[in-house]
Amino acid sequence: MRAVCDLNVGLAREESGRHEYDGVAQDLSPAGVAAGLAAVSAAREAGPELEDPHDETHLRAFEDLQQVAYGELELHRRSPMHLLDSLDLSCYDKEYAPAAEREDARNRHLAAWPEAIGRALTSLDQVSAPVAESLLSAARGLAAGIPAGAPAEAREAALAAHEKLVAHLGRAAESGPPDAALGAGALAKLLGTGEALAVDLEDLARRADAERDRLMERLAASTAKIDPSKAPLDLARELVKDHPGAGDVLEVARRGVEEALAFTREKDLVPYHDGTCLVRQTPESLRFAVAMISINAPAEPDAPSQYFITPPEESWSEAEAEEWLEMFSATTLPAINVHEVAPGHFSHFQAVRRAKGDVRRTLFSNVFIEGWAHYAEELCVEEGFAGGDPRFEIGVWLEALVRVTRLASAIGVHTGGWTVEDAARRFEADTHLAGPAALSEARRATFDPTYGRYTWGKLEIQRTREEARATWGSSFTLKRFHTALMDLGSPPLGLLSTAIIRG
């Protein structure tokens, strides 16, 4: 497990709370990656199998994923995402330790940037133009995380190295290979290996289309409750214009979080209802995201989780601010609150903190993480959140249509010959997004080929729930099923049946 974490320093530090990696920037040079893969292989051969066969399979799936991602597909050569995760300084904003201790770690991390960037640039020789273009803004944004009070020498050296990284990606954006596609075999292997199952992309694409059709029907039924004379997506585009002002977004989100937590507690939907989740404005270095949660990770002392909300920047035009605020509308913000907080990510990780064993508390299937939070949105529709307000239902269906279109676009871009523009047109046709918003979603497919994980995970959790219902019969309850799932932490999808067997 240590060898696996050494190849995923950013995730281990941020999501798992392994702060022994504080101050560390991952070595992504060819030699560094080769040494990391060799360490995984050596540890696997030398170490005894874990006592619990479920945990052993979980761990082996992550071992295998490293060999696929870094070894066979060499994704660290195709995309700077591993490097950006490793360099990110925003993790030190979390209050997991005294401020002085976190500041020292941030300074050590910053001092490691030049060497880490120099090493990574020797690997980043296969970055396609679409990937580089899509990630240039994120790469530039790393500099915003450098505190003004950082030691001058380290700050100057880090900024100089950062300029080299941005310049490298700029050249790739202009003259890199035009095709970002992984290919069908590679995408299927990347998706399936870490989930401990085989993936049939044709079947997954059919499931995505079927889910899109189901969601369109649900959207039509919900919008008809408000105005049956209007086309569902047209009405949805009108509804999202009802939103709070920039100065009121955080307070509206706070009230929404209180409602989501109270509803989850009243319905007893998850095993634990404790912990604190604070609503705060997003730190500058993370303001590429509309909303996100920084969870109190399993290896960290008990502390509040932080739900970040990003109001529009004061420098934006009125049109830009208006478009951004539509994402916090009375129709869409409640679904985001449910996804990020309760019974979504916050509730999930309150349970992961109690999961047994280091594997379950350290190695997380992101397909399960996002699948659970997305499942939680529709769960709240089923359970009558917001008193059956059709606007909440509409918000859930709109978010779900974006997520299922991500799945279709990932498969299309990486296996079907789709261009970014093709994917953008799919978003404009099947969601309420248009123009720059649709294009941004389409571009994400190039550097995040697994971003269909939200819908895929949701569908597998729903399928497992029906199997549990059939197996357990009259003793089935949502609380029992959700507890059995969360006892496994964030398991690979291929291991969800353990919840039925042991629940």
Disulfide bonds with the S-S distance in Angstrom:
none
